[in-house]
Amino acid sequence: MRNFKHLVIVAILAVFACGQANAEFRFGVKAGANFNKLHISSDIKNDFTSGNTAGFTGGVMTEFTVPLIGIGADLSLMYSHMKNELNEDGEKGTVGKNFLEIPLNLKYKLSLPVVSKIIKPMIFTGPTFAFKLDKSTFESIKTKTTQVGWNFGVGVELLNHLQISGAYTLDVNGAAKFLPEGMVNPIKLKNNYWTVTAAYLF
């Protein structure tokens, strides 16, 4: 966790560095779909099942880009709906569906000769903070109010305005935990997910 905090600090400092370097600043809207599945780290995971589920996300974003070299960062404020469904011995429920998500990504855009005004490939990575807006339907499962993840993504920018991207978010601190009867150590649930989005920047 200490190394993770160091990475977050580096990401934040990079955003300010972009601003100090006369970076180009833009804002826009973003929407898309997410696909997730809860992962259970336990020997009794066969007692629980969690299928692949689809949800949606939407919100606003800002972007800093340093001219010529293509390095920058983006910050988004998103509403994300993820089903997070869990089946325990025939009992179905969720461990939180609605989130206010704040991703902060370092980004690199590759400017190709001739076609850079039409298409620019890009890669990005950075932390995301998801604040849960509802409760678990399982009384025995304690879900975390703030879920922290790390994004790894690729995409393209079209005509200098439209960005289409896909990202995989790795759960860092766990989505929930519970202690079944007769066990000493709690069972942890992790929520890793894919997100596909389209953003239009003004």
Solvent accessible surface area in square Angstrom, and as a share of the most:
residue,aa,sasa,rsa
1,M,126,0.56
2,R,185,0.67
3,N,114,0.58
4,F,24,0.10
5,K,121,0.51
6,H,96,0.43
7,L,92,0.46
8,V,21,0.12
9,I,93,0.47
10,V,85,0.49
11,A,2,0.01
12,I,73,0.37
13,L,111,0.55
14,A,27,0.21
15,V,26,0.15
16,F,133,0.56
17,A,60,0.46
18,C,7,0.04
19,G,38,0.36
20,Q,158,0.70
21,A,50,0.38
22,N,135,0.69
23,A,20,0.15
24,E,94,0.42
25,F,113,0.47
26,R,25,0.09
27,F,115,0.48
28,G,2,0.02
29,V,78,0.45
30,K,29,0.12
31,A,57,0.44
32,G,24,0.23
33,A,34,0.26
34,N,3,0.02
35,F,94,0.39
36,N,4,0.02
37,K,78,0.33
38,L,6,0.03
39,H,87,0.39
40,I,23,0.12
41,S,74,0.48
42,S,22,0.14
43,D,143,0.74
44,I,49,0.25
45,K,112,0.47
46,N,135,0.69
47,D,70,0.36
48,F,13,0.06
49,T,83,0.48
50,S,14,0.09
51,G,47,0.45
52,N,126,0.65
53,T,18,0.11
54,A,54,0.42
55,G,12,0.12
56,F,109,0.45
57,T,10,0.06
58,G,25,0.24
59,G,25,0.24
60,V,79,0.46
61,M,6,0.03
62,T,42,0.24
63,E,1,0.01
64,F,51,0.21
65,T,18,0.10
66,V,22,0.13
67,P,71,0.45
68,L,182,0.91
69,I,100,0.51
70,G,8,0.08
71,I,88,0.45
72,G,2,0.02
73,A,1,0.01
74,D,9,0.04
75,L,82,0.41
76,S,3,0.02
77,L,85,0.42
78,M,6,0.03
79,Y,86,0.33
80,S,1,0.01
81,H,36,0.16
82,M,2,0.01
83,K,77,0.33
84,N,1,0.01
85,E,77,0.34
86,L,2,0.01
87,N,39,0.20
88,E,51,0.23
89,D,122,0.63
90,G,64,0.62
91,E,100,0.45
92,K,166,0.70
93,G,12,0.11
94,T,16,0.09
95,V,1,0.01
96,G,0,0.00
97,K,71,0.30
98,N,39,0.20
99,F,0,0.00
100,L,67,0.33
101,E,15,0.07
102,I,52,0.26
103,P,14,0.09
104,L,17,0.08
105,N,9,0.04
106,L,56,0.28
107,K,11,0.05
108,Y,88,0.33
109,K,12,0.05
110,L,79,0.39
111,S,65,0.42
112,L,63,0.31
113,P,113,0.71
114,V,146,0.84
115,V,55,0.31
116,S,28,0.18
117,K,154,0.65
118,I,100,0.51
119,I,60,0.31
120,K,42,0.18
121,P,44,0.28
122,M,8,0.03
123,I,102,0.52
124,F,22,0.09
125,T,48,0.28
126,G,1,0.01
127,P,0,0.00
128,T,2,0.01
129,F,51,0.21
130,A,6,0.04
131,F,74,0.31
132,K,31,0.13
133,L,105,0.52
134,D,43,0.22
135,K,175,0.74
136,S,26,0.16
137,T,91,0.53
138,F,9,0.04
139,E,181,0.81
140,S,79,0.51
141,I,8,0.04
142,K,148,0.63
143,T,29,0.17
144,K,74,0.31
145,T,94,0.55
146,T,48,0.28
147,Q,13,0.06
148,V,19,0.11
149,G,4,0.04
150,W,32,0.11
151,N,10,0.05
152,F,106,0.44
153,G,9,0.08
154,V,96,0.55
155,G,13,0.13
156,V,46,0.26
157,E,5,0.02
158,L,50,0.25
159,L,119,0.59
160,N,55,0.28
161,H,71,0.32
162,L,62,0.31
163,Q,7,0.03
164,I,71,0.36
165,S,19,0.13
166,G,24,0.23
167,A,11,0.09
168,Y,64,0.24
169,T,4,0.02
170,L,82,0.41
171,D,12,0.06
172,V,47,0.27
173,N,33,0.17
174,G,7,0.06
175,A,1,0.01
176,A,2,0.02
177,K,88,0.37
178,F,13,0.06
179,L,102,0.51
180,P,30,0.19
181,E,180,0.81
182,G,81,0.78
183,M,68,0.30
184,V,136,0.78
185,N,108,0.55
186,P,59,0.37
187,I,5,0.03
188,K,112,0.47
189,L,0,0.00
190,K,71,0.30
191,N,5,0.03
192,N,23,0.12
193,Y,16,0.06
194,W,145,0.51
195,T,24,0.14
196,V,78,0.45
197,T,15,0.09
198,A,48,0.37
199,A,4,0.03
200,Y,96,0.36
201,L,0,0.00
202,F,121,0.50
